[in-house]
Amino acid sequence: MVYRGGIFSKRKKKLGQHFLIDDRVVLEVYHELEKLDKNSIIIETGAGCGAITQQICKLNSFIVAIEIDREFCRILKSKLREQENVDVICADVLKIKFPENSIIVGAPPYNITTSLLTKCIIHNIKSAVLVLQKEVCEKITQRGRKGKFSYLSRFISTFAEVKLGRKVEKSSFFPQPSVDSQIIVIRVNKRREIKRNIREEYLIFLRALFEKFKRKKIKEAVKAGLIPYKTVGKEEMTKRVFEVPEEELFNLFLRRVGELE
């Protein structure tokens, strides 16, 4: 059974539910949100027991709390019925549209982390304050370490600036997960003019490039047909994929899709 502020409910293991119960972490998330644009809509992913919801509703922003578990939705709606700036919606957060310039907040299940992060970038949100698996946070910020970054870190860094916050111990959740977490703040403040379809195509391109050619030279991706020969310069041909600078890689992609001469 799960207890939080008078709420009891059976945990649904298939949903990857680990409930945030540490008020210190909740306050840290709240303080990070305070630094952001208060005129933006805040979308909370995986509202769960309402630990974060009850704190951030003190902000003047309008909050949409998304929860996939119908039992928790019912309880949350009852608990928050006096809050005029909060709307609780029972839905899969990966299936709803994020408005541009919205702010995403929450401690989502680990099993949706990658899909949630890429969705944030594709939908061109303004910012995100999330509690994620510590290992994932470290991978996202490994851009400066040779060969250590992934297609996900490259995709995020192309459009956003990332800052790591406090480490979150396993004991901050109930039931405890097997790994520690960390607060991460993402500001989507680069290349905001790039349209959604281009962002989606770039993600597909990066995933294929890094999965097959991460430590190989660009010329190998050209030979495989992933990158047209005419879009690559002589110097680029000899670079390994993980060595190609962020802007150079994005421009290579834009030339590939005819968006850049």
C-alpha positions as CSV (number, residue, x, y, z in Angstrom):
1,M,0.0,0.0,0.0
2,V,1.0,3.6,-0.6
3,Y,0.5,6.4,1.9
4,R,0.9,10.1,1.1
5,G,-1.1,12.9,2.8
6,G,-4.0,10.6,3.6
7,I,-4.1,8.8,0.3
8,F,-4.1,5.0,0.1
9,S,-3.9,3.1,-3.1
10,K,-2.6,-0.1,-4.6
11,R,0.6,0.5,-6.5
12,K,0.4,-0.6,-10.2
13,K,3.8,-2.1,-10.9
14,K,3.2,-2.1,-14.7
15,L,3.0,1.7,-14.6
16,G,6.5,1.9,-13.0
17,Q,5.1,3.9,-10.1
18,H,7.5,5.2,-7.5
19,F,6.0,8.0,-5.5
20,L,8.0,11.1,-4.4
21,I,7.7,11.5,-0.7
22,D,10.6,13.8,0.2
23,D,9.4,17.3,0.9
24,R,12.9,18.7,0.4
25,V,13.0,17.5,-3.2
26,V,9.5,18.9,-3.8
27,L,10.6,22.3,-2.5
28,E,13.7,22.2,-4.7
29,V,11.5,21.5,-7.8
30,Y,9.2,24.4,-6.7
31,H,12.1,26.8,-6.4
32,E,13.4,25.9,-9.8
33,L,10.0,26.6,-11.2
34,E,9.9,29.9,-9.5
35,K,12.9,31.0,-11.6
36,L,11.0,30.3,-14.9
37,D,8.3,32.3,-16.7
38,K,5.2,32.3,-14.5
39,N,2.9,33.2,-17.4
40,S,3.5,29.8,-19.0
41,I,1.1,26.8,-18.6
42,I,2.7,24.2,-16.4
43,I,2.1,20.5,-17.3
44,E,2.8,18.0,-14.6
45,T,3.6,14.5,-15.8
46,G,2.6,11.7,-13.5
47,A,1.0,13.7,-10.7
48,G,0.6,10.5,-8.6
49,C,-0.2,11.3,-5.0
50,G,0.0,15.0,-5.7
51,A,3.2,15.7,-3.7
52,I,4.5,18.1,-6.4
53,T,1.0,19.3,-7.4
54,Q,0.1,20.6,-4.0
55,Q,3.3,22.6,-3.8
56,I,3.4,24.2,-7.2
57,C,-0.3,25.2,-7.2
58,K,0.9,28.0,-4.9
59,L,2.4,29.6,-8.1
60,N,0.1,31.9,-10.1
61,S,0.5,29.7,-13.2
62,F,-2.3,27.5,-14.6
63,I,-1.4,23.9,-13.9
64,V,-2.5,20.8,-15.8
65,A,-1.8,17.7,-13.8
66,I,-1.6,14.5,-15.9
67,E,-2.1,11.1,-14.3
68,I,-2.7,7.9,-16.2
69,D,-4.0,6.0,-13.1
70,R,-7.7,6.5,-12.9
71,E,-7.8,5.8,-9.1
72,F,-5.3,8.6,-8.4
73,C,-7.1,10.9,-10.8
74,R,-10.3,10.5,-8.8
75,I,-8.5,11.2,-5.5
76,L,-6.5,14.1,-6.9
77,K,-9.6,15.8,-8.2
78,S,-11.2,15.5,-4.8
79,K,-8.1,16.9,-3.0
80,L,-7.5,19.8,-5.4
81,R,-11.2,20.8,-6.0
82,E,-10.6,24.1,-4.2
83,Q,-7.6,25.0,-6.4
84,E,-8.9,27.1,-9.3
85,N,-5.6,27.1,-11.1
86,V,-5.3,23.3,-11.3
87,D,-6.9,20.9,-13.8
88,V,-6.4,17.2,-13.3
89,I,-6.6,15.1,-16.4
90,C,-6.5,11.3,-16.6
91,A,-4.4,10.5,-19.6
92,D,-1.2,9.1,-21.0
93,V,1.2,12.0,-21.0
94,L,2.9,10.6,-24.1
95,K,-0.3,10.9,-26.1
96,I,-1.3,14.5,-25.4
97,K,0.0,17.6,-27.2
98,F,2.3,19.9,-25.3
99,P,1.5,23.5,-26.1
100,E,4.5,25.5,-27.3
101,N,6.1,27.6,-24.6
102,S,4.6,25.3,-21.8
103,I,6.7,24.2,-18.8
104,I,6.9,20.4,-18.0
105,V,7.4,19.3,-14.5
106,G,7.3,16.0,-12.6
107,A,9.0,12.8,-11.5
108,P,7.9,10.6,-14.3
109,P,8.4,6.8,-14.4
110,Y,11.8,5.8,-15.6
111,N,10.4,3.7,-18.4
112,I,9.1,6.8,-20.3
113,T,12.1,9.1,-19.8
114,T,13.5,9.0,-23.3
115,S,10.1,9.3,-25.0
116,L,9.2,12.2,-22.7
117,L,12.4,14.1,-23.2
118,T,12.2,13.8,-27.0
119,K,8.6,14.8,-26.9
120,C,9.5,18.0,-25.0
121,I,12.0,19.0,-27.7
122,I,9.8,18.1,-30.6
123,H,6.9,20.0,-29.2
124,N,9.1,23.1,-28.6
125,I,8.2,23.6,-25.0
126,K,9.8,26.4,-23.1
127,S,11.4,24.6,-20.1
128,A,11.3,21.4,-18.1
129,V,12.0,20.7,-14.4
130,L,12.2,16.9,-13.9
131,V,13.3,14.3,-11.5
132,L,15.0,11.6,-13.6
133,Q,17.2,8.6,-13.2
134,K,20.7,9.9,-12.3
135,E,22.4,7.9,-14.9
136,V,20.2,9.4,-17.6
137,C,20.9,12.9,-16.4
138,E,24.6,12.2,-16.6
139,K,24.4,10.9,-20.1
140,I,22.4,14.0,-21.2
141,T,25.2,16.2,-20.0
142,Q,28.2,14.2,-21.3
143,R,28.5,16.4,-24.4
144,G,32.1,17.4,-23.5
145,R,33.4,13.9,-22.9
146,K,34.8,12.2,-25.9
147,G,32.6,9.4,-27.2
148,K,30.4,9.4,-24.1
149,F,27.3,11.2,-25.4
150,S,24.3,9.5,-27.0
151,Y,21.9,10.5,-29.8
152,L,19.6,11.7,-27.0
153,S,22.2,14.0,-25.5
154,R,23.0,15.4,-29.0
155,F,19.4,15.9,-29.8
156,I,18.6,17.8,-26.6
157,S,21.8,19.9,-26.8
158,T,20.9,21.0,-30.3
159,F,17.8,22.8,-29.1
160,A,18.3,23.3,-25.3
161,E,20.6,24.2,-22.4
162,V,20.7,21.7,-19.5
163,K,21.5,22.2,-15.9
164,L,21.8,19.5,-13.2
165,G,20.3,20.1,-9.8
166,R,20.5,18.2,-6.5
167,K,21.0,14.5,-6.3
168,V,17.8,12.6,-5.1
169,E,18.4,9.6,-3.0
170,K,16.4,6.3,-3.5
171,S,14.9,6.8,-0.1
172,S,13.0,9.9,-1.5
173,F,10.6,7.6,-3.2
174,F,8.1,4.9,-2.1
175,P,8.6,2.2,-2.9
176,Q,12.3,2.8,-3.3
177,P,13.7,2.3,-6.9
178,S,17.0,0.5,-7.4
179,V,18.9,3.6,-8.5
180,D,19.3,7.3,-7.4
181,S,17.7,10.2,-9.3
182,Q,18.5,13.8,-9.9
183,I,16.8,17.1,-10.7
184,I,17.4,18.3,-14.2
185,V,16.4,21.7,-15.7
186,I,16.1,22.0,-19.4
187,R,15.6,25.3,-21.2
188,V,14.6,24.9,-24.9
189,N,16.1,28.2,-26.0
190,K,18.1,27.3,-29.1
191,R,16.8,27.1,-32.7
192,R,13.2,27.8,-31.7
193,E,12.3,28.6,-35.2
194,I,12.9,25.0,-36.4
195,K,9.6,23.4,-37.2
196,R,8.3,20.3,-35.6
197,N,8.6,18.0,-38.6
198,I,12.3,19.0,-39.0
199,R,12.8,18.2,-35.3
200,E,11.1,14.8,-35.7
201,E,13.2,14.0,-38.8
202,Y,16.4,15.0,-37.0
203,L,15.7,12.7,-34.1
204,I,15.2,9.7,-36.5
205,F,18.4,10.7,-38.3
206,L,20.4,10.9,-35.1
207,R,19.1,7.6,-33.7
208,A,20.1,5.8,-36.9
209,L,23.4,7.5,-37.1
210,F,24.5,6.8,-33.5
211,E,23.1,3.3,-33.3
212,K,25.1,2.1,-36.4
213,F,28.0,4.5,-36.8
214,K,28.7,6.3,-33.5
215,R,32.4,5.3,-33.5
216,K,32.8,5.0,-37.2
217,K,33.7,7.7,-39.7
218,I,31.1,9.8,-41.5
219,K,32.2,8.2,-44.8
220,E,30.8,4.9,-43.6
221,A,27.3,6.5,-43.1
222,V,27.7,7.9,-46.6
223,K,28.5,4.5,-48.0
224,A,25.5,3.0,-46.3
225,G,23.2,5.7,-47.9
226,L,22.2,7.4,-44.6
227,I,24.0,10.6,-45.7
228,P,24.1,11.8,-49.4
229,Y,27.7,12.1,-50.7
230,K,27.1,15.6,-52.1
231,T,26.2,17.0,-48.6
232,V,29.5,16.1,-47.0
233,G,32.8,18.0,-47.2
234,K,36.2,16.3,-47.4
235,E,37.1,17.1,-43.8
236,E,33.8,15.8,-42.5
237,M,34.3,12.5,-44.3
238,T,37.2,11.6,-42.1
239,K,35.6,12.5,-38.7
240,R,34.1,9.9,-36.5
241,V,30.4,10.6,-35.7
242,F,30.9,11.4,-32.1
243,E,33.6,13.9,-33.0
244,V,31.4,16.0,-35.3
245,P,30.5,19.3,-33.5
246,E,26.9,19.9,-32.7
247,E,26.3,22.7,-35.2
248,E,28.2,21.0,-38.0
249,L,26.1,17.8,-37.5
250,F,22.9,19.7,-37.5
251,N,23.9,21.6,-40.7
252,L,24.8,18.3,-42.3
253,F,21.3,17.0,-41.6
254,L,19.7,20.3,-42.9
255,R,21.6,19.9,-46.2
256,R,20.5,16.3,-46.3
257,V,16.8,17.3,-46.2
258,G,17.3,20.3,-48.5
259,E,16.8,22.9,-45.7
260,L,20.3,24.4,-46.1
261,E,22.5,25.1,-49.2
